[in-house]
Amino acid sequence: MIPAAFDYLAPRTLEEALEALAAHGEDARLLAGGQSLLPLLKLRLARPKLLVDLRKISGLDGAERRNDRLCIGALATHYKIESSAALAKSGRLLVETAGVIGDLQVRNLGTIGGSLVHADPGSDWPAAILALGGELLMHGPAGERRIRAEDFFLGPMTTAIGPREILTEIQVPAAQRRSGSAYFKARQRASGFALVGVAVALRVDSKGSCEEIGIGVTGLADRPFRARAAEERLRGEKLAPRLIEEAAARVADGVEPLSDLHGSAEFRSHLARIYGARAIRAAAQRAR
């Protein structure tokens, strides 16, 4: 189909983009890589009066380390993150997640910010950002606002970003000594989205016990989430095979699994246990 008619604006500064949002509110939509928005426009599920193209704004596509944090611009493409030398050592989970998104064309065009704001229940980035305990930086009429990743996703394709705000940067802690991470997913064959995806970031002490852990899950429920019950089972314990299986069995605790033509709730719960165990084992091995 052909999108409905709209006006087009390509601001060169963040201030210009914010002014456009302030003037048009919910009648405006932001364009980053377009991999999520353009299909909605073609199907006329989105019919904005104004399309604000962010791609000419400089400074929003970086990927760098600042002290003990990794800072990713919202316009950084999946491929830029996947191939970033700055993230190769201390941001392995980001690099690994970027590499399994869609296909080469999607990775060259799609952006991390666009994916997070779109908040598809099966998208990959939320799992990794949740596991890492990330923060999202937004700019709006009141200036800069930070929000924790676990407070950002409110429901299917619904987030805490305001209609006059722009996501500008994602920050996560850089990996420390004795840290390990992994992302495993069962992908839908046609789209590449996750039927279930589990990201794990953990750190062990000198004796091999789990000091800290984050487990982010996507595809299983109507929104991505942290598997707190599984985390608590492992925190402070040695990551023995039997304990890992016990924790993986708790990944779905407290959520209502999705059921659709791609997989039943029972099948998704089964996948959560399988891929949860794989991700925890791989992260533990890398930490050691």
Secondary structure, 3 states (H helix, E strand, C coil): CCCCCCEEECCCCHHHHHHHHHHHHHHEEEECCCCCHHHHHHCCCCCCCEEEECCCCCCCCCEEEECCEEEEECCCEHHHHHCCCCCCCCCHHHHHHHCCCCCHHHHHHCEHHHHHHHCCCCCCHHHHHHHCCCEEEEEECCEEEEEEHHHHEEECCEECCCCCCEEEEEEEECCCCCEEEEEEEEECCCCCCEEEEEEEEEEECCCCEEEEEEEEEECCCCCCEECHHHHHHHCCCECCHHHHHHHHCCCCCCCCCCCECCECHHHHHHHHHHHHHHHHHHHHHHHC
